[in-house]
Amino acid sequence: MTAILIADDDKEIVDLVQLYLQNEGYEIYQAYDGERVLELVNEREFSLVILDIMMPKLDGLEVCRRMRSEGILTPILMLSAKAEDNDKIMGLLTGADDYMIKPFNPLELSVRVKAILRRIKQMQRGASSESHNLVIGPIEINRDQHIVTVSGNELHLTTSEFDILYLLASEPGRVFSSEYIFEKIWQEQAFGASKTVMVHISNLRDKMRVAMGGENVIKTIWGVGYKIEI
Protein backbone atom coordinates (compact mmCIF):
# COMPACT_ATOMS: atom_id res chain seq x y z
CA MET A 1 0.00 0.00 0.00
CA THR A 2 1.23 3.51 -0.84
CA ALA A 3 2.33 5.23 2.38
CA ILE A 4 1.87 9.00 2.80
CA LEU A 5 2.98 11.11 5.77
CA ILE A 6 0.79 14.11 6.63
CA ALA A 7 2.56 16.67 8.81
CA ASP A 8 0.66 19.66 10.24
CA ASP A 9 0.22 21.02 13.76
CA ASP A 10 -3.51 21.49 13.09
CA LYS A 11 -5.10 18.13 13.92
CA GLU A 12 -8.34 19.03 12.12
CA ILE A 13 -6.45 19.56 8.86
CA VAL A 14 -4.52 16.32 9.31
CA ASP A 15 -7.72 14.38 10.00
CA LEU A 16 -9.50 15.95 7.02
CA VAL A 17 -6.66 15.21 4.60
CA GLN A 18 -6.34 11.70 6.01
CA LEU A 19 -10.04 11.06 5.43
CA TYR A 20 -9.82 12.03 1.76
CA LEU A 21 -6.59 10.15 1.09
CA GLN A 22 -7.64 7.01 2.93
CA ASN A 23 -10.72 6.92 0.71
CA GLU A 24 -8.25 6.69 -2.22
CA GLY A 25 -6.63 3.65 -0.63
CA TYR A 26 -3.45 5.23 0.75
CA GLU A 27 -1.84 4.23 4.05
CA ILE A 28 -1.60 7.38 6.16
CA TYR A 29 0.85 8.36 8.89
CA GLN A 30 0.57 11.54 10.96
CA ALA A 31 3.01 14.00 12.53
CA TYR A 32 2.32 17.25 14.39
CA ASP A 33 5.82 18.73 14.69
CA GLY A 34 8.98 18.86 12.60
CA GLU A 35 11.08 16.63 14.84
CA ARG A 36 8.54 13.82 14.56
CA VAL A 37 8.60 14.14 10.76
CA LEU A 38 12.35 13.55 10.71
CA GLU A 39 11.98 10.57 13.03
CA LEU A 40 9.38 8.97 10.78
CA VAL A 41 11.16 9.54 7.46
CA ASN A 42 14.27 7.95 8.94
CA GLU A 43 12.29 4.96 10.25
CA ARG A 44 10.51 3.99 7.05
CA GLU A 45 10.06 4.87 3.39
CA PHE A 46 7.16 7.03 2.24
CA SER A 47 5.87 7.64 -1.26
CA LEU A 48 5.03 11.26 -0.38
CA VAL A 49 5.29 13.72 2.52
CA ILE A 50 2.64 16.45 2.83
CA LEU A 51 4.47 19.05 4.90
CA ASP A 52 3.11 22.22 6.52
CA ILE A 53 5.56 25.11 6.86
CA MET A 54 4.42 26.49 10.24
CA MET A 55 5.05 23.69 12.76
CA PRO A 56 6.53 23.59 16.28
CA LYS A 57 10.05 22.40 17.16
CA LEU A 58 11.19 22.50 13.52
CA ASP A 59 9.31 24.33 10.77
CA GLY A 60 8.60 22.72 7.43
CA LEU A 61 11.36 24.57 5.59
CA GLU A 62 13.99 23.30 8.02
CA VAL A 63 12.57 19.79 7.87
CA CYS A 64 12.76 19.90 4.08
CA ARG A 65 16.35 21.18 4.18
CA ARG A 66 17.43 18.43 6.57
CA MET A 67 15.71 15.71 4.58
CA ARG A 68 17.47 16.80 1.40
CA SER A 69 20.83 17.24 3.14
CA GLU A 70 20.51 13.69 4.49
CA GLY A 71 19.81 12.35 1.01
CA ILE A 72 16.11 11.63 1.69
CA LEU A 73 14.59 12.31 -1.72
CA THR A 74 10.95 11.48 -0.94
CA PRO A 75 8.65 13.84 -2.87
CA ILE A 76 7.36 16.69 -0.71
CA LEU A 77 4.09 18.59 -1.19
CA MET A 78 4.43 21.72 0.95
CA LEU A 79 1.47 23.50 2.56
CA SER A 80 1.47 27.12 3.67
CA ALA A 81 -0.90 29.90 4.66
CA LYS A 82 1.52 32.29 2.96
CA ALA A 83 0.47 33.10 -0.59
CA GLU A 84 3.27 35.42 -1.67
CA ASP A 85 5.50 34.31 -4.55
CA ASN A 86 8.61 34.65 -2.39
CA ASP A 87 7.24 32.13 0.10
CA LYS A 88 6.44 29.67 -2.66
CA ILE A 89 9.89 30.13 -4.17
CA MET A 90 11.53 29.61 -0.78
CA GLY A 91 9.61 26.38 -0.32
CA LEU A 92 10.70 25.09 -3.70
CA LEU A 93 14.28 26.22 -3.16
CA THR A 94 14.54 24.09 -0.04
CA GLY A 95 13.68 21.03 -2.12
CA ALA A 96 9.88 20.73 -2.15
CA ASP A 97 8.34 19.24 -5.29
CA ASP A 98 5.03 21.09 -5.16
CA TYR A 99 3.30 23.79 -3.10
CA MET A 100 -0.29 24.49 -2.06
CA ILE A 101 -1.79 27.52 -0.31
CA LYS A 102 -4.10 27.25 2.69
CA PRO A 103 -7.03 27.16 2.79
CA PHE A 104 -7.23 24.51 0.09
CA ASN A 105 -9.89 22.26 -1.34
CA PRO A 106 -9.21 18.70 -0.11
CA LEU A 107 -10.29 17.40 -3.51
CA GLU A 108 -7.65 19.56 -5.21
CA LEU A 109 -5.02 18.28 -2.79
CA SER A 110 -6.07 14.73 -3.58
CA VAL A 111 -5.64 15.47 -7.29
CA ARG A 112 -2.16 16.91 -6.67
CA VAL A 113 -1.19 13.83 -4.68
CA LYS A 114 -2.38 11.55 -7.46
CA ALA A 115 -0.43 13.57 -10.04
CA ILE A 116 2.82 13.31 -8.07
CA LEU A 117 2.43 9.58 -7.47
CA ARG A 118 1.39 8.98 -11.09
CA ARG A 119 4.49 10.77 -12.31
CA ILE A 120 6.70 8.55 -10.19
CA LYS A 121 4.99 5.39 -11.45
CA GLN A 122 5.24 6.53 -15.07
CA MET A 123 8.94 7.18 -14.59
CA GLN A 124 9.40 3.71 -13.12
CA ARG A 125 7.43 2.05 -15.94
CA GLY A 126 9.41 4.02 -18.48
CA ALA A 127 12.61 2.81 -16.90
CA SER A 128 11.61 -0.81 -17.39
CA SER A 129 10.66 -0.37 -21.04
CA GLU A 130 13.38 2.02 -22.21
CA SER A 131 17.15 2.17 -22.02
CA HIS A 132 18.07 2.35 -18.34
CA ASN A 133 20.93 4.80 -18.79
CA LEU A 134 21.55 8.14 -20.44
CA VAL A 135 25.17 9.19 -20.77
CA ILE A 136 26.25 12.72 -21.69
CA GLY A 137 29.94 13.39 -21.26
CA PRO A 138 30.77 12.62 -17.61
CA ILE A 139 27.06 12.53 -16.62
CA GLU A 140 25.35 9.14 -16.32
CA ILE A 141 21.64 8.91 -15.48
CA ASN A 142 20.28 5.54 -14.35
CA ARG A 143 16.53 5.75 -14.53
CA ASP A 144 15.93 2.32 -13.00
CA GLN A 145 17.84 3.10 -9.82
CA HIS A 146 17.09 6.83 -9.86
CA ILE A 147 20.80 7.60 -9.65
CA VAL A 148 22.83 10.34 -11.31
CA THR A 149 26.62 10.22 -11.30
CA VAL A 150 29.07 12.82 -12.57
CA SER A 151 32.56 11.44 -13.24
CA GLY A 152 31.58 8.48 -11.07
CA ASN A 153 30.43 10.58 -8.10
CA GLU A 154 26.78 10.27 -7.12
CA LEU A 155 24.68 13.44 -7.31
CA HIS A 156 21.68 13.68 -4.97
CA LEU A 157 18.61 15.10 -6.73
CA THR A 158 14.98 15.40 -5.71
CA THR A 159 12.37 13.56 -7.76
CA SER A 160 11.48 16.71 -9.71
CA GLU A 161 15.13 17.63 -10.32
CA PHE A 162 15.86 14.11 -11.54
CA ASP A 163 12.88 14.14 -13.89
CA ILE A 164 13.85 17.53 -15.33
CA LEU A 165 17.46 16.44 -15.86
CA TYR A 166 16.34 13.22 -17.53
CA LEU A 167 14.02 15.17 -19.83
CA LEU A 168 16.72 17.65 -20.84
CA ALA A 169 19.31 14.89 -21.25
CA SER A 170 16.98 12.82 -23.44
CA GLU A 171 17.57 15.37 -26.23
CA PRO A 172 20.82 17.30 -25.62
CA GLY A 173 20.79 20.70 -27.28
CA ARG A 174 17.03 20.88 -27.61
CA VAL A 175 15.43 23.89 -25.92
CA PHE A 176 12.45 22.96 -23.75
CA SER A 177 9.98 25.67 -22.80
CA SER A 178 8.90 26.12 -19.17
CA GLU A 179 5.36 25.20 -20.15
CA TYR A 180 6.46 21.96 -21.81
CA ILE A 181 8.66 20.99 -18.86
CA PHE A 182 5.87 21.66 -16.35
CA GLU A 183 3.22 19.76 -18.28
CA LYS A 184 5.58 16.85 -18.93
CA ILE A 185 6.87 16.58 -15.36
CA TRP A 186 3.91 17.67 -13.23
CA GLN A 187 1.21 16.31 -15.56
CA GLU A 188 -0.87 19.47 -15.22
CA GLN A 189 -1.67 22.40 -17.46
CA ALA A 190 1.03 25.06 -17.18
CA PHE A 191 -0.93 28.08 -15.99
CA GLY A 192 1.59 30.36 -14.25
CA ALA A 193 4.09 27.51 -13.92
CA SER A 194 7.20 29.34 -15.11
CA LYS A 195 8.36 30.27 -11.58
CA THR A 196 8.01 26.69 -10.36
CA VAL A 197 10.13 25.44 -13.24
CA MET A 198 12.60 28.30 -12.81
CA VAL A 199 13.23 27.45 -9.16
CA HIS A 200 13.72 23.74 -9.84
CA ILE A 201 16.03 24.52 -12.75
CA SER A 202 18.00 26.88 -10.51
CA ASN A 203 18.44 24.19 -7.85
CA LEU A 204 19.40 21.61 -10.46
CA ARG A 205 21.84 23.97 -12.18
CA ASP A 206 23.60 24.79 -8.90
CA LYS A 207 24.06 21.11 -8.06
CA MET A 208 25.27 20.30 -11.56
CA ARG A 209 27.69 23.24 -11.57
CA VAL A 210 29.33 22.02 -8.35
CA ALA A 211 29.51 18.44 -9.64
CA MET A 212 30.97 19.62 -12.96
CA GLY A 213 33.73 21.66 -11.33
CA GLY A 214 32.15 25.01 -12.08
CA GLU A 215 30.99 24.28 -15.63
CA ASN A 216 27.42 25.35 -16.35
CA VAL A 217 25.80 22.68 -18.52
CA ILE A 218 22.17 23.74 -18.11
CA LYS A 219 21.61 26.81 -20.24
CA THR A 220 18.82 29.36 -20.14
CA ILE A 221 17.68 30.60 -23.54
CA TRP A 222 15.93 33.79 -22.52
CA GLY A 223 12.34 33.97 -23.64
CA VAL A 224 12.46 30.42 -24.99
CA GLY A 225 13.40 27.86 -22.35
CA TYR A 226 16.19 25.57 -21.12
CA LYS A 227 18.60 23.03 -22.55
CA ILE A 228 21.54 20.86 -21.52
CA GLU A 229 24.73 21.27 -23.47
CA ILE A 230 28.22 19.87 -22.89
C-alpha positions in Angstrom: 0.0 0.0 0.0 1.2 3.5 -0.8 2.3 5.2 2.4 1.9 9.0 2.8 3.0 11.1 5.8 0.8 14.1 6.6 2.6 16.7 8.8 0.7 19.7 10.2 0.2 21.0 13.8 -3.5 21.5 13.1 -5.1 18.1 13.9 -8.3 19.0 12.1 -6.4 19.6 8.9 -4.5 16.3 9.3 -7.7 14.4 10.0 -9.5 15.9 7.0 -6.7 15.2 4.6 -6.3 11.7 6.0 -10.0 11.1 5.4 -9.8 12.0 1.8 -6.6 10.1 1.1 -7.6 7.0 2.9 -10.7 6.9 0.7 -8.3 6.7 -2.2 -6.6 3.6 -0.6 -3.4 5.2 0.8 -1.8 4.2 4.0 -1.6 7.4 6.2 0.9 8.4 8.9 0.6 11.5 11.0 3.0 14.0 12.5 2.3 17.2 14.4 5.8 18.7 14.7 9.0 18.9 12.6 11.1 16.6 14.8 8.5 13.8 14.6 8.6 14.1 10.8 12.4 13.6 10.7 12.0 10.6 13.0 9.4 9.0 10.8 11.2 9.5 7.5 14.3 8.0 8.9 12.3 5.0 10.2 10.5 4.0 7.0 10.1 4.9 3.4 7.2 7.0 2.2 5.9 7.6 -1.3 5.0 11.3 -0.4 5.3 13.7 2.5 2.6 16.4 2.8 4.5 19.1 4.9 3.1 22.2 6.5 5.6 25.1 6.9 4.4 26.5 10.2 5.1 23.7 12.8 6.5 23.6 16.3 10.1 22.4 17.2 11.2 22.5 13.5 9.3 24.3 10.8 8.6 22.7 7.4 11.4 24.6 5.6 14.0 23.3 8.0 12.6 19.8 7.9 12.8 19.9 4.1 16.4 21.2 4.2 17.4 18.4 6.6 15.7 15.7 4.6 17.5 16.8 1.4 20.8 17.2 3.1 20.5 13.7 4.5 19.8 12.3 1.0 16.1 11.6 1.7 14.6 12.3 -1.7 11.0 11.5 -0.9 8.6 13.8 -2.9 7.4 16.7 -0.7 4.1 18.6 -1.2 4.4 21.7 0.9 1.5 23.5 2.6 1.5 27.1 3.7 -0.9 29.9 4.7 1.5 32.3 3.0 0.5 33.1 -0.6 3.3 35.4 -1.7 5.5 34.3 -4.5 8.6 34.6 -2.4 7.2 32.1 0.1 6.4 29.7 -2.7 9.9 30.1 -4.2 11.5 29.6 -0.8 9.6 26.4 -0.3 10.7 25.1 -3.7 14.3 26.2 -3.2 14.5 24.1 0.0 13.7 21.0 -2.1 9.9 20.7 -2.1 8.3 19.2 -5.3 5.0 21.1 -5.2 3.3 23.8 -3.1 -0.3 24.5 -2.1 -1.8 27.5 -0.3 -4.1 27.3 2.7 -7.0 27.2 2.8 -7.2 24.5 0.1 -9.9 22.3 -1.3 -9.2 18.7 -0.1 -10.3 17.4 -3.5 -7.6 19.6 -5.2 -5.0 18.3 -2.8 -6.1 14.7 -3.6 -5.6 15.5 -7.3 -2.2 16.9 -6.7 -1.2 13.8 -4.7 -2.4 11.5 -7.5 -0.4 13.6 -10.0 2.8 13.3 -8.1 2.4 9.6 -7.5 1.4 9.0 -11.1 4.5 10.8 -12.3 6.7 8.5 -10.2 5.0 5.4 -11.5 5.2 6.5 -15.1 8.9 7.2 -14.6 9.4 3.7 -13.1 7.4 2.1 -15.9 9.4 4.0 -18.5 12.6 2.8 -16.9 11.6 -0.8 -17.4 10.7 -0.4 -21.0 13.4 2.0 -22.2 17.1 2.2 -22.0 18.1 2.4 -18.3 20.9 4.8 -18.8 21.5 8.1 -20.4 25.2 9.2 -20.8 26.3 12.7 -21.7 29.9 13.4 -21.3 30.8 12.6 -17.6 27.1 12.5 -16.6 25.4 9.1 -16.3 21.6 8.9 -15.5 20.3 5.5 -14.4 16.5 5.8 -14.5 15.9 2.3 -13.0 17.8 3.1 -9.8 17.1 6.8 -9.9 20.8 7.6 -9.7 22.8 10.3 -11.3 26.6 10.2 -11.3 29.1 12.8 -12.6 32.6 11.4 -13.2 31.6 8.5 -11.1 30.4 10.6 -8.1 26.8 10.3 -7.1 24.7 13.4 -7.3 21.7 13.7 -5.0 18.6 15.1 -6.7 15.0 15.4 -5.7 12.4 13.6 -7.8 11.5 16.7 -9.7 15.1 17.6 -10.3 15.9 14.1 -11.5 12.9 14.1 -13.9 13.9 17.5 -15.3 17.5 16.4 -15.9 16.3 13.2 -17.5 14.0 15.2 -19.8 16.7 17.7 -20.8 19.3 14.9 -21.3 17.0 12.8 -23.4 17.6 15.4 -26.2 20.8 17.3 -25.6 20.8 20.7 -27.3 17.0 20.9 -27.6 15.4 23.9 -25.9 12.5 23.0 -23.7 10.0 25.7 -22.8 8.9 26.1 -19.2 5.4 25.2 -20.2 6.5 22.0 -21.8 8.7 21.0 -18.9 5.9 21.7 -16.3 3.2 19.8 -18.3 5.6 16.8 -18.9 6.9 16.6 -15.4 3.9 17.7 -13.2 1.2 16.3 -15.6 -0.9 19.5 -15.2 -1.7 22.4 -17.5 1.0 25.1 -17.2 -0.9 28.1 -16.0 1.6 30.4 -14.3 4.1 27.5 -13.9 7.2 29.3 -15.1 8.4 30.3 -11.6 8.0 26.7 -10.4 10.1 25.4 -13.2 12.6 28.3 -12.8 13.2 27.5 -9.2 13.7 23.7 -9.8 16.0 24.5 -12.8 18.0 26.9 -10.5 18.4 24.2 -7.9 19.4 21.6 -10.5 21.8 24.0 -12.2 23.6 24.8 -8.9 24.1 21.1 -8.1 25.3 20.3 -11.6 27.7 23.2 -11.6 29.3 22.0 -8.3 29.5 18.4 -9.6 31.0 19.6 -13.0 33.7 21.7 -11.3 32.2 25.0 -12.1 31.0 24.3 -15.6 27.4 25.4 -16.3 25.8 22.7 -18.5 22.2 23.7 -18.1 21.6 26.8 -20.2 18.8 29.4 -20.1 17.7 30.6 -23.5 15.9 33.8 -22.5 12.3 34.0 -23.6 12.5 30.4 -25.0 13.4 27.9 -22.3 16.2 25.6 -21.1 18.6 23.0 -22.6 21.5 20.9 -21.5 24.7 21.3 -23.5 28.2 19.9 -22.9 
